[in-house]
Amino acid sequence: MRYAFALFLFPVLAEAGTSYVVTHRSLEPHDTSRSLAQFLADGGRVRAAGLGAGTVYLFEDTKVYVVDNASRSVRVVTNALVGQPNETEARIKIVEAAAARLPPEKRAVIEKMAADMRAIDDHRRLPVPREYRLTDRSEAIEGRPCRIWEGLESNAKRFELCVAAASDIPGAPDIMEGMKALSHYSHGSLFALGVRLGEVGWWPGIANLGGVPMLIREFRDGRAVSETSLTAITAGVPGGTLFDLPEGYSRTEVAFLP
């Protein structure tokens, strides 16, 4: 799952946070796909806005609010946090309910199917052991130097993080607090870093790297497959009512992030 946004310019309102543009691009051969997202991080709240799609994602109050300006509607995602029931759990319960209605000779087969599904989902929720290694390589993002860290899973490179010193990044505390907040949400690493790092366990290692990850490369089978960068970082950006839900929009609750 990828979330593609177009660049969105924040209007001038009261209060302030830190805005930045997240650019995600594929590094796969013959794939030139690229997406832009503009984020606003303010006090642990995160706003991701897409002008082209007309959709705004608000991460706050343990929920995700998906504002669709085209349909003038708001979807409130209630099972948004890591550890809450997910779509797989919902499917398992449907299978278990179906099994309970079957005669005994057929019930065992369906019950085993549900048990196998649950075992796979439980394994997926286990923390993934990761090791972070500082390399002797460095790069620069918009003229700001950053050091390359490798993230390894089972001794295989899973990603690279180019980390800039927090003192070199305007609004670094806002960005890092926002990333920490996103780590509590399902798909949070995908929004924050452009990489799916599992349901649990991705924030502590990143917090200990000593700065802001400005560039994230995802690796698969030993080769880089995607790259995400943080640019156009501006501290003190007016925020104000940007986290307020628009008046007059219909509102519905949904279990999972669409």
N, C-alpha and C positions, 0 to 999 in steps of 0.2 A: 504494500500500500504506500502510495506517495501522495502528498498533499501539494498541489500546484497552485501557486498564487501569482497574481500580477502585482506590480508595484503600486502601493497605495500611499498617498501623502496625507499626513495627519493635519487636520484643521487646528487652528490656534485656539486653545482653551486654557482654563486655569489649571494649576498644579503641574507637576513635571515628573517624568520618568526618563528612561533611556531607550531610544529607538535604534534599530539596526536592520539592515537588509540581509536576508539569508538567501544565498543563491545555491541551488542544487543543480548539478549537471551530471549526465551519464558519461562514463569513460569507456563504455562498451564500444567495440568496433561497429561502425555504421549507425551509431545511435547519437544523434546530436541534440537530444531533448534537454531542455533547460527550463528551470522555473525560478521565479523570484517571489519572495515573501517579505513583507515588512512587519516587524515585531515591535511591540512596545512592552517593556518590562518595567513594572512599578510596584515596589513593595511586595514582591512575591506573586503578584498577578501578572498574567501574560496575555497579550492580545496579538493575534495573527490575522492580518487582513488581506483580502484579495479583491482588487477592484474589478478585474476582468470577470471573475466568477461571481462577484456580488455577494461573497460569503465572508463572514467574520467569525473567528473562533475566540472565545473568551474562556480562559482557564482561571477559575477562582471559586472559592467557597466549596471546594471538593467536587465541583461539577464542571462540565464543559457546556457552554452555551453556544450553539451554532446559529448565528443570525444570518438568515437568507433574505437579502434586501429585494431580490427579484419577486419573491412570493410574499414578502412582508410577514415572515414567520420566524419564530424562535423555537429550536428544538433544545430541550434541556436533557442532557445526558446524565442519567442518575447513577449508573454503574461505571463511573469514569475512572475510579482509582484502582491502582494495582491491588490485587487480592480480593476484589469484589467479584461476584459472579460475572462470567463473560458469556460470549455467544456460544462457545463450546459447551459450557455448563448448561445453558438453556437447551441445546440440542440433546444432551445426555438425558435431561429430565423428560424430554418428549419421548425418547426411546424407552426409558424406564417405565413411563406411563403406558406406552403401547404394549410393553411386555406383560404388564400386570393384567391386561385384558385378554391375553392369549391363553389357550389351554396349556396344561403343564408340559405336554410333549413338544410344544413350540416355544414355550416361554424361556427355557434354558438357553436356547441359541441367541435370542434377543438380549437376554440379561448378560450373557458373555460379551456380546457386542458393546453394550453400554459400559461394562467393566473395563474392556480394552480401551474404549474412548476415554474413560476417566483416568486410567493409568497413563496414557499418553499426555493428557492435559496436565496431570500432576507433575510429570517429568518436565514438561515445558515450563512450569512455574518455579522450578528449582533455580536458585542463584547459579549463574554461570561463572566459574572461577576464571579470573582474568589477571594477567600480569602486565604491568606497565614498565617499559624500559626507555630511559632517556638515551637518545642517539647523539652522535656528534654532528648531525645535520641541522641546518636552519634554513628558513625561508623568510619572506617578507610579504605581508598583506597590506596593501595601501601604504607602503613605506614603513610599516611597523614590523620590526623583527620578531620572529617566533621560533621556538625550539621544537624539534620533532620528537614526539614520544610515540612508541609503538605499543599498541594494545594487542596482547596475545591471548588466544583461547586454545587450550590443549597444545601449547607450543607452536601454534600456527598464527601468523599475523592476521588479525581480524580488521584492524583499522590503524590509521595514523592520526595523531592529533598534533597540530602545530600550535603550541601554547605561547602566548605573549604574556609578558609580565603585567600584572594587574595595574601597576603604576603607569604603564604606557597606554592604557585603554580608558578613555572617558566613560564614566558610568559603569565601570567594571563590577562594582558591588551589585548594581541592579541586574546586570546580565547574569551573574553567577547565582544570585538569589532566585531569578526567574528559572534558570536551568534546574536548580535544586527543586523548586516547586513542580516543574514538569516531570521530574523523576518519580513523582508519586502517582502520575497518571498513566493509564494504559496508552501505548503508542507515544509516550512522552519523549523518549529518545529520538523518535522519528521527527517530531516537531523541532526539538532542540538542536539535534546534531545531524539529522538527515540519515541516521543509521538505526536500524532496529536492533536494540541490545537486550531484548528480552523483557519480561515483565518485572523483574527485580534485579537489584544489584549493580546498576550502572553508575549511580551517582557517587558513591564513596571514592572510587578510584579516580574519577575526574576531579573531584574536589581537592584531592591531594597532589595535583600536578603543579600547583603553585602559580596559576595564572588563568587566563581566559583562552579556551580553545577557539582559534580564529579560522582554522582550516581542518576539515575532517575528511579523510579518504577512507572509503570502505574497500576491503579486500575480500576476494573470494577465490579459492583455489590458487593462491599465490599471486594474484594480479589485481590491480586496482580497478574497481567497477563503477565507482561514483565518487563525487567530490562535492563537499558542502563548505561554503565560506561565509564568514560574517564580515560585512563591509558597511560603509556609510554610518558608522557608529556616532551617535550624537547624544550627549547627556543634557539634561535639563529641558527635554522636549515637553511641551504642554500636553497634559493628559486629560485632566478634568473628567468630563462626562463620557469619555470614550469607552469606559467600562460599564456604563449604564445601558440597560436594555432599552431599545427604542419603544416609545409609546405607540399604541395602536396596532402592534403586531400580534398575530395569533401566537399562542404558546402551547406546545405539546411536550409531554415527557416521553423520552425513549430510553431504552435500557442501555444501548451501546452506541459508541461513536460511529456515525455513518461514514 
